[in-house]
Amino acid sequence: MTHSRIRVSVDAAAEPEQVFSVLTDWPRHDEWMVLTRARVTAGDGRSAGSRLAAFTGMGLLGFLDTMEIIEWDPPTTVAVRHTGRLVRGTGIFRVLPREEGGSTIVWEEELDLPFGPAGRLGWPLVRPANEALFRLSLRRLAELSGR
């Protein structure tokens, strides 16, 4: 299995507590995460061991990304283990305070690439689009958190 890492970050005017609150309000993910609707499927969604499900796509075309929260440290860190058939690996959001106020939101994913050799060959083509969508999502999160 081949792993790939993505890391993007965006500055936000809002303080870490506010950003983390919006970030971890799972039913509101569709307000900022591009093409994604999320929900809590087990637990409270605010502790390690809670399970989440996020549908990524448009209409019926897409995939279900199931996850388990593996680290919960508000207002700085939430990490998940992707447990679905298509997306596997870990994802981490960090909300770091900036000295001048506000915060920096960091999104890191370490993914097991699907589809064997075809996935490895296709990843260099898909990665830039993924990074751009992640960055757009974080900009939307930063804006939403500042309201």
DSSP file with accessible surface (Angstrom, degrees, kcal/mol):
  #  RESIDUE AA STRUCTURE BP1 BP2  ACC     N-H-->O    O-->H-N    N-H-->O    O-->H-N    TCO  KAPPA ALPHA  PHI   PSI    X-CA   Y-CA   Z-CA
    1    1 A M              0   0  159      0, 0.0     2,-0.4     0, 0.0   111,-0.0   0.000 360.0 360.0 360.0 131.3    0.0    0.0    0.0
    2    2 A T        -     0   0   51    111,-0.4   111,-2.9   114,-0.1     2,-0.3  -0.797 360.0-148.8 -97.0 137.2    1.4    3.4   -1.0
    3    3 A H  E     -A  112   0A 106     -2,-0.4     2,-0.4   109,-0.2   109,-0.2  -0.742  10.5-169.3-103.5 150.9    0.9    6.4    1.3
    4    4 A S  E     -A  111   0A  11    107,-2.3   107,-3.0    -2,-0.3     2,-0.4  -0.996   8.5-149.4-137.7 143.7    0.5   10.0    0.3
    5    5 A R  E     -A  110   0A 125     -2,-0.4     2,-0.4   105,-0.2   105,-0.2  -0.931  10.2-174.7-116.7 136.5    0.6   13.1    2.5
    6    6 A I  E     +A  109   0A   1    103,-2.6   103,-2.6    -2,-0.4     2,-0.4  -0.990   4.9 178.3-124.2 138.2   -1.3   16.4    1.9
    7    7 A R  E     +A  108   0A 135     -2,-0.4     2,-0.3   101,-0.2   101,-0.2  -0.965   6.5 163.9-142.6 122.1   -0.8   19.4    4.1
    8    8 A V  E     -A  107   0A   3     99,-2.2    99,-2.8    -2,-0.4     2,-0.3  -0.951  11.1-169.5-132.2 155.2   -2.5   22.8    3.6
    9    9 A S  E     -A  106   0A  52     -2,-0.3     2,-0.3    97,-0.2    97,-0.2  -0.991   6.2-174.1-146.1 154.4   -3.0   25.8    5.9
   10   10 A V  E     -A  105   0A  20     95,-2.0    95,-3.3    -2,-0.3     2,-0.3  -0.991  24.6-123.6-145.3 141.1   -4.9   29.0    5.9
   11   11 A D  E     -A  104   0A  96     -2,-0.3     2,-0.4    93,-0.2    93,-0.3  -0.650  26.3-163.1 -85.7 146.6   -4.9   32.0    8.3
   12   12 A A  E     -A  103   0A   4     91,-3.4    91,-2.5    -2,-0.3   131,-0.1  -0.972  24.6-142.1-128.9 146.2   -8.2   33.0   10.0
   13   13 A A  S    S+     0   0   87     -2,-0.4    89,-0.2    89,-0.2    -1,-0.1   0.792  80.5  89.1 -73.8 -27.9   -9.1   36.2   11.8
   14   14 A A  S    S-     0   0   12    128,-0.3    -2,-0.2    88,-0.1   132,-0.1  -0.340  86.7-105.9 -73.1 151.9  -11.1   34.2   14.4
   15   15 A E    >>  -     0   0   94    130,-0.1     4,-2.2    87,-0.1     3,-0.6  -0.338  35.3-103.4 -72.4 157.7   -9.6   32.9   17.5
   16   16 A P  H 3> S+     0   0    6      0, 0.0     4,-3.1     0, 0.0     5,-0.3   0.849 118.3  57.5 -52.9 -40.1   -8.8   29.1   17.8
   17   17 A E  H 3> S+     0   0  120      1,-0.2     4,-1.9     2,-0.2     5,-0.1   0.907 110.1  43.9 -60.2 -42.5  -11.8   28.4   20.1
   18   18 A Q  H <> S+     0   0   83     -3,-0.6     4,-2.0     2,-0.2     5,-0.2   0.924 115.3  47.7 -68.9 -44.9  -14.3   29.8   17.5
   19   19 A V  H  X S+     0   0    0     -4,-2.2     4,-3.2     1,-0.2     5,-0.2   0.943 112.6  49.1 -61.5 -46.5  -12.6   28.1   14.6
   20   20 A F  H  X S+     0   0    9     -4,-3.1     4,-2.3     1,-0.2    -1,-0.2   0.894 108.2  55.0 -61.9 -37.4  -12.5   24.7   16.4
   21   21 A S  H  < S+     0   0   60     -4,-1.9    -1,-0.2    -5,-0.3    -2,-0.2   0.921 113.9  39.3 -61.9 -44.9  -16.2   25.1   17.4
   22   22 A V  H >< S+     0   0    1     -4,-2.0     3,-1.4     1,-0.2    -2,-0.2   0.926 113.7  55.9 -71.6 -42.6  -17.3   25.5   13.7
   23   23 A L  H 3< S+     0   0    0     -4,-3.2    -2,-0.2     1,-0.3    -1,-0.2   0.882 112.6  41.4 -55.5 -40.7  -14.8   22.9   12.5
   24   24 A T  T 3< S+     0   0    2     -4,-2.3     2,-1.5    -5,-0.2    -1,-0.3   0.268  81.4 103.2-100.5  13.8  -16.2   20.2   14.8
   25   25 A D    X   -     0   0   48     -3,-1.4     3,-2.2     1,-0.2     4,-0.2  -0.710  59.4-169.5 -88.6  81.2  -19.9   21.1   14.3
   26   26 A W  G >  S+     0   0   13     -2,-1.5     3,-2.0     1,-0.3    12,-0.6   0.831  75.7  56.2 -51.5 -43.8  -20.2   18.1   12.0
   27   27 A P  G 3  S+     0   0   88      0, 0.0     3,-0.5     0, 0.0    -1,-0.3   0.748 103.9  58.1 -64.5 -15.8  -23.6   18.8   10.6
   28   28 A R  G X  S+     0   0   75     -3,-2.2     3,-2.3     1,-0.2     4,-0.4   0.407  73.0 103.4 -91.2   4.0  -22.4   22.2    9.4
   29   29 A H  G X> S+     0   0    8     -3,-2.0     4,-3.3     1,-0.3     3,-1.7   0.843  71.1  64.2 -56.7 -33.5  -19.6   20.7    7.3
   30   30 A D  G 34 S+     0   0   82     -3,-0.5    -1,-0.3     1,-0.3     5,-0.2   0.705  92.3  65.8 -65.8 -14.2  -21.5   21.3    4.1
   31   31 A E  G <4 S+     0   0   86     -3,-2.3    -1,-0.3     1,-0.1    -2,-0.2   0.705 125.7   4.1 -77.3 -20.7  -21.3   25.1    4.9
   32   32 A W  T <4 S+     0   0    0     -3,-1.7     2,-0.6    -4,-0.4   108,-0.3   0.612 108.0  84.3-135.6 -30.4  -17.5   25.1    4.4
   33   33 A M  S >< S-     0   0   22     -4,-3.3     3,-1.6     3,-0.2    -1,-0.2  -0.703  85.3-113.0 -86.6 120.8  -16.1   21.7    3.2
   34   34 A V  T 3  S-     0   0   23     -2,-0.6    -1,-0.1    99,-0.4     3,-0.1  -0.255  87.8 -13.0 -57.6 126.1  -16.4   21.5   -0.5
   35   35 A L  T 3  S+     0   0   83     -5,-0.2    22,-2.5     1,-0.1     2,-0.4   0.719 107.9 120.9  59.0  29.6  -18.9   18.8   -1.7
   36   36 A T  E <   -B   56   0A   9     -3,-1.6     2,-0.4    20,-0.2    20,-0.2  -0.979  40.0-175.3-133.9 136.0  -19.2   17.2    1.8
   37   37 A R  E     -B   55   0A 130     18,-2.2    18,-2.8    -2,-0.4     2,-0.3  -0.996  19.1-170.3-122.5 129.7  -22.0   16.5    4.2
   38   38 A A  E     +B   54   0A  13    -12,-0.6     2,-0.3    -2,-0.4    16,-0.2  -0.850  10.1 174.6-123.1 156.7  -21.0   15.0    7.6
   39   39 A R  E     -B   53   0A 140     14,-2.2    14,-2.4    -2,-0.3     2,-0.4  -0.985  35.3-107.2-153.6 157.1  -22.9   13.5   10.6
   40   40 A V  E     +B   52   0A  52     -2,-0.3    12,-0.3    12,-0.2     3,-0.1  -0.741  30.2 177.6 -84.4 131.2  -22.1   11.7   13.8
   41   41 A T  E     +     0   0A  69     10,-2.7     2,-0.3    -2,-0.4    11,-0.2   0.608  67.7  11.7-110.2 -17.9  -22.9    8.0   13.7
   42   42 A A  E    S+B   51   0A  43      9,-1.5     9,-2.6     0, 0.0     3,-0.4  -0.962 110.5   9.0-158.6 142.6  -21.8    6.9   17.1
   43   43 A G  S    S-     0   0   65     -2,-0.3     6,-0.1     7,-0.2     5,-0.0  -0.339  99.8 -61.2  82.5-166.3  -20.7    8.7   20.3
   44   44 A D        -     0   0  101     -2,-0.1    -1,-0.2     3,-0.0    -4,-0.1   0.468  57.5-122.9 -98.2  -4.5  -21.0   12.4   20.9
   45   45 A G  S    S+     0   0    0     -3,-0.4   -19,-0.1     2,-0.2    -2,-0.1   0.549  98.4  82.4  74.9   4.7  -18.8   13.6   18.1
   46   46 A R  S    S+     0   0  101      2,-0.1     2,-0.3    23,-0.0    -1,-0.1  -0.018  84.4  51.8-131.1  28.6  -16.7   15.4   20.7
   47   47 A S  S >  S-     0   0   42     24,-0.1     3,-1.9    26,-0.0    22,-0.3  -0.988  91.1 -81.5-161.0 156.1  -14.4   12.6   22.0
   48   48 A A  T 3  S+     0   0   63     -2,-0.3    22,-0.2     1,-0.2     3,-0.1  -0.329 114.4  35.3 -58.5 140.0  -12.0    9.9   20.9
   49   49 A G  T 3  S+     0   0   37     20,-3.2    -1,-0.2     1,-0.4    21,-0.1   0.126  84.0 128.3  97.9 -20.3  -13.9    6.9   19.8
   50   50 A S    <   -     0   0    1     -3,-1.9    19,-2.9    19,-0.1    -1,-0.4  -0.384  51.9-137.7 -65.0 149.1  -16.8    8.8   18.3
   51   51 A R  E     -BC  42  68A 108     -9,-2.6   -10,-2.7    17,-0.2    -9,-1.5  -0.894  19.2-171.9-115.6 144.1  -17.6    7.8   14.7
   52   52 A L  E     -BC  40  67A   3     15,-2.5    15,-2.6    -2,-0.4     2,-0.4  -0.887  10.5-157.5-128.3 157.8  -18.5   10.0   11.8
   53   53 A A  E     -BC  39  66A   5    -14,-2.4   -14,-2.2    -2,-0.3     2,-0.4  -0.997   9.6-173.7-136.7 133.1  -19.7    9.6    8.3
   54   54 A A  E     -BC  38  65A   4     11,-2.3    11,-3.3    -2,-0.4     2,-0.6  -0.995  14.0-149.9-129.3 126.6  -19.2   12.1    5.5
   55   55 A F  E     -BC  37  64A  43    -18,-2.8   -18,-2.2    -2,-0.4     2,-0.5  -0.858  15.2-166.5 -93.6 124.5  -20.7   11.8    2.0
   56   56 A T  E     +BC  36  63A  34      7,-2.6     7,-2.3    -2,-0.6     2,-0.3  -0.958  46.1  51.0-113.8 121.5  -18.5   13.5   -0.5
   57   57 A G  E    S- C   0  62A  16    -22,-2.5     2,-0.4    -2,-0.5     5,-0.2  -0.938  82.3 -71.2 150.9-169.0  -19.9   14.2   -4.0
   58   58 A M  E >  S- C   0  61A 134      3,-2.0     3,-2.0    -2,-0.3     2,-0.1  -0.989  87.2 -34.2-125.9 132.4  -22.9   15.7   -5.7
   59   59 A G  T 3  S-     0   0   59     -2,-0.4     0, 0.0     1,-0.3     0, 0.0  -0.381 126.0 -25.1  60.8-126.8  -26.3   14.2   -5.8
   60   60 A L  T 3  S+     0   0  175     -2,-0.1     2,-0.7     2,-0.0    -1,-0.3   0.509 118.6  96.3 -93.6  -8.7  -26.0   10.4   -5.7
   61   61 A L  E <   +C   58   0A 147     -3,-2.0    -3,-2.0     2,-0.0     2,-0.3  -0.761  67.8  59.1 -88.1 111.6  -22.5   10.5   -7.3
   62   62 A G  E    S-C   57   0A  41     -2,-0.7     2,-0.3    -5,-0.2    -5,-0.2  -0.985  73.9 -90.5 166.7-158.8  -19.9   10.3   -4.6
   63   63 A F  E     -C   56   0A  67     -7,-2.3    -7,-2.6    -2,-0.3     2,-0.5  -0.978  24.5-114.8-147.3 158.1  -18.6    8.1   -1.8
   64   64 A L  E     -C   55   0A  84     -2,-0.3     2,-0.7    -9,-0.2    22,-0.4  -0.844  22.9-161.4 -97.3 125.5  -19.1    7.6    1.9
   65   65 A D  E     -C   54   0A  18    -11,-3.3   -11,-2.3    -2,-0.5     2,-0.3  -0.930   9.6-165.1-107.5 106.4  -16.0    8.4    4.1
   66   66 A T  E     +C   53   0A  43     -2,-0.7    17,-3.1   -13,-0.2    18,-0.8  -0.745  13.3 177.0 -93.8 146.1  -16.4    6.7    7.5
   67   67 A M  E     -CD  52  82A  20    -15,-2.6   -15,-2.5    -2,-0.3     2,-0.4  -0.971  26.2-147.0-145.8 157.9  -14.1    7.9   10.3
   68   68 A E  E     -CD  51  81A  42     13,-1.8    13,-2.7    -2,-0.3     2,-0.4  -0.997  29.6-121.3-125.8 131.4  -13.3    7.4   14.0
   69   69 A I  E     + D   0  80A   0    -19,-2.9   -20,-3.2    -2,-0.4    11,-0.3  -0.597  34.2 172.5 -70.3 124.0  -12.0   10.3   16.1
   70   70 A I  E     +     0   0A  64      9,-2.6     2,-0.3    -2,-0.4    10,-0.2   0.561  66.0  30.3-110.5 -13.9   -8.7    9.2   17.4
   71   71 A E  E     + D   0  79A  82      8,-1.6     8,-2.3   -24,-0.1     2,-0.4  -0.968  57.5 178.1-147.3 132.9   -7.6   12.4   19.1
   72   72 A W  E     + D   0  78A  58     -2,-0.3     6,-0.2     6,-0.2   -24,-0.2  -0.942  17.1 149.8-136.7 107.3   -9.7   15.2   20.6
   73   73 A D  E >>  - D   0  77A  84      4,-3.1     4,-2.4    -2,-0.4     3,-2.1  -0.624  42.9-125.5-140.6  75.4   -7.8   18.1   22.1
   74   74 A P  T 34 S+     0   0   63      0, 0.0   -57,-0.1     0, 0.0    -2,-0.1  -0.381  81.7  14.3 -67.8 146.6   -9.9   21.3   21.9
   75   75 A P  T 34 S+     0   0   38      0, 0.0   -55,-0.2     0, 0.0     3,-0.1  -0.841 133.4  35.6 -99.2  29.2   -9.4   24.0   20.8
   76   76 A T  T <4 S+     0   0   40     -3,-2.1    19,-2.3     1,-0.2     2,-0.4   0.820 107.7  30.5-109.5 -37.2   -6.3   22.8   18.9
   77   77 A T  E  <  +DE  73  94A  11     -4,-2.4    -4,-3.1    17,-0.2     2,-0.4  -0.980  36.9 167.0-139.7 135.0   -6.5   19.3   17.5
   78   78 A V  E     -DE  72  93A   1     15,-2.0    15,-2.8    -2,-0.4     2,-0.4  -0.978  18.4-175.8-136.1 128.6   -9.0   16.8   16.1
   79   79 A A  E     -DE  71  92A   2     -8,-2.3    -9,-2.6    -2,-0.4    -8,-1.6  -0.963   2.3-167.9-124.5 144.4   -7.7   13.7   14.3
   80   80 A V  E     -DE  69  91A  13     11,-2.9    11,-2.5    -2,-0.4     2,-0.6  -0.934  19.4-137.5-129.3 153.2   -9.6   10.9   12.6
   81   81 A R  E     -DE  68  90A 110    -13,-2.7   -13,-1.8    -2,-0.3     2,-0.4  -0.957  25.9-134.9-105.5 120.9   -8.8    7.5   11.2
   82   82 A H  E     +DE  67  89A   7      7,-2.8     7,-1.2    -2,-0.6   -15,-0.3  -0.658  28.4 174.4 -75.5 126.8  -10.5    7.0    7.8
   83   83 A T  E     + E   0  88A  40    -17,-3.1   -16,-0.2    -2,-0.4     5,-0.2   0.265  34.6 115.3-119.6   9.9  -12.1    3.6    7.9
   84   84 A G  S    S-     0   0    7      3,-1.0   -19,-0.1   -18,-0.8    -2,-0.0  -0.072  75.5-108.8 -78.6 179.1  -14.0    3.5    4.6
   85   85 A R  S    S+     0   0  247    -21,-0.3     3,-0.1     1,-0.1    -1,-0.1   0.852 115.2  28.0 -76.2 -35.0  -13.6    1.3    1.6
   86   86 A L  S    S+     0   0   56    -22,-0.4     2,-0.6     1,-0.2    -1,-0.1   0.886 120.5  48.4 -94.8 -46.7  -12.2    4.1   -0.6
   87   87 A V        +     0   0   26    -23,-0.3    -3,-1.0    26,-0.1     2,-0.3  -0.877  65.6 161.5-104.3 120.3  -10.5    6.5    1.8
   88   88 A R  E     +EF  83 112A 117     -2,-0.6    24,-2.6    24,-0.5     2,-0.3  -0.975  32.7  57.5-134.9 148.6   -8.2    5.0    4.4
   89   89 A G  E    S-EF  82 111A  14     -7,-1.2    -7,-2.8    -2,-0.3     2,-0.4  -0.938  81.8 -54.8 133.1-156.0   -5.5    6.7    6.5
   90   90 A T  E     -EF  81 110A  51     20,-2.4    20,-2.9    -2,-0.3     2,-0.4  -0.940  34.1-164.3-127.8 149.8   -5.5    9.5    9.0
   91   91 A G  E     -EF  80 109A   2    -11,-2.5   -11,-2.9    -2,-0.4     2,-0.4  -0.989   7.5-170.3-130.4 139.4   -6.6   13.1    8.9
   92   92 A I  E     -EF  79 108A  34     16,-3.0    16,-2.8    -2,-0.4     2,-0.5  -0.998   8.2-166.0-133.8 130.7   -5.6   15.9   11.4
   93   93 A F  E     -EF  78 107A  17    -15,-2.8   -15,-2.0    -2,-0.4     2,-0.4  -0.972  11.2-174.2-109.6 131.5   -7.0   19.4   11.8
   94   94 A R  E     -EF  77 106A  74     12,-2.6    12,-3.1    -2,-0.5     2,-0.6  -0.985  12.2-162.4-123.3 138.3   -4.9   21.8   14.0
   95   95 A V  E     - F   0 105A   0    -19,-2.3    10,-0.2    -2,-0.4   -75,-0.1  -0.953  18.3-171.4-120.7 107.4   -6.0   25.2   14.9
   96   96 A L  E     - F   0 104A  70      8,-3.0     8,-2.8    -2,-0.6     2,-0.1  -0.836  21.7-120.6-107.7 134.2   -3.0   27.2   16.1
   97   97 A P  E     - F   0 103A  90      0, 0.0     2,-0.4     0, 0.0     6,-0.3  -0.418  23.0-140.3 -69.6 145.0   -3.1   30.6   17.7
   98   98 A R    >   -     0   0   58      4,-1.8     3,-1.9     1,-0.1     4,-0.0  -0.851  14.9-127.0-102.9 145.1   -1.2   33.4   16.0
   99   99 A E  T 3  S+     0   0  202     -2,-0.4     3,-0.1     1,-0.3    -1,-0.1   0.869 111.3  50.0 -56.8 -39.4    0.8   35.9   18.0
  100  100 A E  T 3  S-     0   0  145      1,-0.3    -1,-0.3    -3,-0.0     2,-0.1   0.383 127.4 -89.2 -83.8   6.3   -0.9   38.9   16.3
  101  101 A G  S <  S+     0   0   24     -3,-1.9    -1,-0.3     1,-0.2     2,-0.1  -0.207  89.8  60.1 103.6 161.2   -4.4   37.3   17.0
  102  102 A G  S    S-     0   0    1    -89,-0.2    -4,-1.8    -3,-0.1     2,-0.3  -0.429  76.5 -95.4  80.2-157.9   -6.5   35.0   15.0
  103  103 A S  E     -AF  12  97A   0    -91,-2.5   -91,-3.4    -6,-0.3     2,-0.5  -0.956  10.3-123.4-153.1 166.1   -5.4   31.5   14.1
  104  104 A T  E     -AF  11  96A  28     -8,-2.8    -8,-3.0    -2,-0.3     2,-0.5  -0.989  24.4-150.7-116.1 126.9   -3.8   29.3   11.5
  105  105 A I  E     -AF  10  95A   0    -95,-3.3   -95,-2.0    -2,-0.5     2,-0.4  -0.885  13.2-168.8-100.0 125.5   -5.8   26.3   10.4
  106  106 A V  E     -AF   9  94A   3    -12,-3.1   -12,-2.6    -2,-0.5     2,-0.5  -0.959   6.1-169.4-117.8 132.1   -3.8   23.3    9.3
  107  107 A W  E     +AF   8  93A  12    -99,-2.8   -99,-2.2    -2,-0.4     2,-0.4  -0.982   9.8 178.1-122.2 119.5   -5.3   20.2    7.5
  108  108 A E  E     -AF   7  92A  28    -16,-2.8   -16,-3.0    -2,-0.5     2,-0.4  -0.970   5.5-175.7-122.3 137.7   -3.1   17.2    7.1
  109  109 A E  E     -AF   6  91A  12   -103,-2.6  -103,-2.6    -2,-0.4     2,-0.5  -0.999  11.8-169.4-130.3 132.6   -4.0   13.9    5.5
  110  110 A E  E     -AF   5  90A  63    -20,-2.9   -20,-2.4    -2,-0.4     2,-0.3  -0.962  27.9-174.2-117.7 108.3   -1.9   10.8    5.2
  111  111 A L  E     -AF   4  89A  22   -107,-3.0  -107,-2.3    -2,-0.5     2,-0.7  -0.805  31.9-132.2-112.5 145.3   -3.8    8.5    2.9
  112  112 A D  E     -AF   3  88A  35    -24,-2.6   -24,-0.5    -2,-0.3  -109,-0.2  -0.845  40.4-123.7 -87.0 117.4   -3.4    5.0    1.6
  113  113 A L        -     0   0   15   -111,-2.9     3,-0.4    -2,-0.7  -111,-0.4  -0.452  25.2-141.6 -69.2 130.6   -3.9    5.4   -2.1
  114  114 A P  S    S+     0   0   43      0, 0.0   -28,-0.1     0, 0.0    -1,-0.1  -0.305  72.9  45.4 -81.5 172.9   -6.7    3.2   -3.5
  115  115 A F  S >> S-     0   0  152      4,-0.1     3,-1.1     3,-0.1     4,-0.9   0.666  93.0-120.8  70.6  21.3   -6.8    1.3   -6.8
  116  116 A G  H 3> S-     0   0   32     -3,-0.4     4,-2.0     1,-0.2     3,-0.4  -0.123  85.1  -0.5  55.5-135.9   -3.3   -0.2   -6.6
  117  117 A P  H 3> S+     0   0   87      0, 0.0     4,-2.4     0, 0.0    -1,-0.2   0.857 134.4  56.1 -58.3 -35.6   -0.9    0.8   -9.4
  118  118 A A  H <> S+     0   0   68     -3,-1.1     4,-2.4     1,-0.2    -2,-0.2   0.905 106.8  50.4 -64.4 -38.5   -3.5    2.9  -11.1
  119  119 A G  H  X S+     0   0   12     -4,-0.9     4,-1.8    -3,-0.4    -1,-0.2   0.910 110.7  48.8 -63.9 -41.0   -3.9    4.9   -7.9
  120  120 A R  H  < S+     0   0  109     -4,-2.0    -2,-0.2     1,-0.2    -1,-0.2   0.901 114.4  45.3 -65.9 -40.7   -0.2    5.5   -7.7
  121  121 A L  H  < S+     0   0  140     -4,-2.4     4,-0.3     1,-0.2    -2,-0.2   0.875 116.8  44.9 -69.9 -37.6    0.0    6.6  -11.3
  122  122 A G  H >X S+     0   0   24     -4,-2.4     4,-1.7    -5,-0.2     3,-1.2   0.722  91.8  83.1 -79.4 -21.6   -3.0    8.8  -11.1
  123  123 A W  H 3X S+     0   0   33     -4,-1.8     4,-3.2     1,-0.3    -1,-0.2   0.887  84.3  57.0 -55.8 -44.5   -2.1   10.5   -7.8
  124  124 A P  H 34 S+     0   0   87      0, 0.0    -1,-0.3     0, 0.0    -2,-0.1   0.832 111.8  45.1 -58.7 -25.6    0.3   13.1   -9.3
  125  125 A L  H <4 S+     0   0  144     -3,-1.2     4,-0.4    -4,-0.3    -2,-0.2   0.832 119.5  39.5 -82.3 -34.4   -2.6   14.3  -11.5
  126  126 A V  H  X S+     0   0   68     -4,-1.7     4,-2.3     1,-0.1     3,-0.4   0.808  99.4  75.0 -86.2 -31.4   -5.3   14.3   -8.7
  127  127 A R  H  X S+     0   0   80     -4,-3.2     4,-2.8     1,-0.2     5,-0.2   0.885  92.3  51.5 -54.4 -49.9   -3.1   15.7   -5.9
  128  128 A P  H  > S+     0   0   75      0, 0.0     4,-2.3     0, 0.0    -1,-0.2   0.907 111.5  48.8 -57.9 -37.8   -3.1   19.3   -7.0
  129  129 A A  H  > S+     0   0   54     -4,-0.4     4,-2.5    -3,-0.4    -2,-0.2   0.918 111.1  50.2 -67.1 -41.1   -6.8   19.4   -7.3
  130  130 A N  H  X S+     0   0   42     -4,-2.3     4,-2.7     2,-0.2     5,-0.2   0.935 111.0  48.7 -60.4 -46.9   -7.2   17.8   -3.9
  131  131 A E  H  X S+     0   0   46     -4,-2.8     4,-2.6     1,-0.2    -2,-0.2   0.912 111.4  50.0 -60.7 -41.8   -4.9   20.4   -2.4
  132  132 A A  H  X S+     0   0   53     -4,-2.3     4,-2.6    -5,-0.2    -1,-0.2   0.919 112.4  46.7 -64.3 -41.2   -6.8   23.2   -4.1
  133  133 A L  H  X S+     0   0   72     -4,-2.5     4,-2.5     2,-0.2   -99,-0.4   0.892 112.4  50.3 -68.5 -38.4  -10.2   21.9   -2.8
  134  134 A F  H  X S+     0   0   29     -4,-2.7     4,-2.5     2,-0.2    -2,-0.2   0.936 112.3  47.4 -62.0 -46.0   -8.7   21.5    0.7
  135  135 A R  H  X S+     0   0   90     -4,-2.6     4,-2.4     2,-0.2    -2,-0.2   0.924 111.7  50.1 -63.9 -43.0   -7.4   25.1    0.7
  136  136 A L  H  X S+     0   0   65     -4,-2.6     4,-2.3     1,-0.2    -1,-0.2   0.930 110.2  51.1 -59.9 -43.9  -10.7   26.4   -0.6
  137  137 A S  H  X S+     0   0    3     -4,-2.5     4,-2.5     1,-0.2    -2,-0.2   0.924 109.9  49.2 -60.0 -45.0  -12.5   24.5    2.2
  138  138 A L  H  X S+     0   0    0     -4,-2.5     4,-2.8     2,-0.2    -1,-0.2   0.886 109.0  52.6 -65.1 -36.6  -10.2   26.0    4.8
  139  139 A R  H  X S+     0   0  125     -4,-2.4     4,-2.3     2,-0.2    -1,-0.2   0.914 110.5  48.2 -63.4 -40.1  -10.7   29.5    3.4
  140  140 A R  H  X S+     0   0   93     -4,-2.3     4,-2.7  -108,-0.3    -2,-0.2   0.900 111.3  50.3 -66.1 -39.7  -14.5   29.0    3.7
  141  141 A L  H  X S+     0   0    0     -4,-2.5     4,-2.6  -109,-0.2    -2,-0.2   0.928 110.1  50.3 -61.5 -45.0  -14.0   27.7    7.3
  142  142 A A  H  X S+     0   0   13     -4,-2.8     4,-1.1     1,-0.2  -128,-0.3   0.925 113.3  45.8 -60.1 -44.2  -12.0   30.7    8.2
  143  143 A E  H >< S+     0   0  124     -4,-2.3     3,-0.6     1,-0.2     4,-0.3   0.931 113.5  48.1 -65.5 -46.5  -14.6   33.0    6.8
  144  144 A L  H >< S+     0   0   11     -4,-2.7     3,-1.2     1,-0.2    -2,-0.2   0.884 108.8  54.9 -62.3 -37.7  -17.5   31.2    8.4
  145  145 A S  H 3< S+     0   0    2     -4,-2.6    -1,-0.2     1,-0.2    -2,-0.2   0.771 102.5  57.9 -68.2 -24.8  -15.7   31.2   11.8
  146  146 A G  T <<        0   0   52     -4,-1.1    -1,-0.2    -3,-0.6    -2,-0.2   0.488 360.0 360.0 -85.3  -3.0  -15.3   35.0   11.7
  147  147 A R    <         0   0  197     -3,-1.2    -3,-0.0    -4,-0.3    -4,-0.0  -0.438 360.0 360.0 -80.5 360.0  -19.0   35.7   11.4
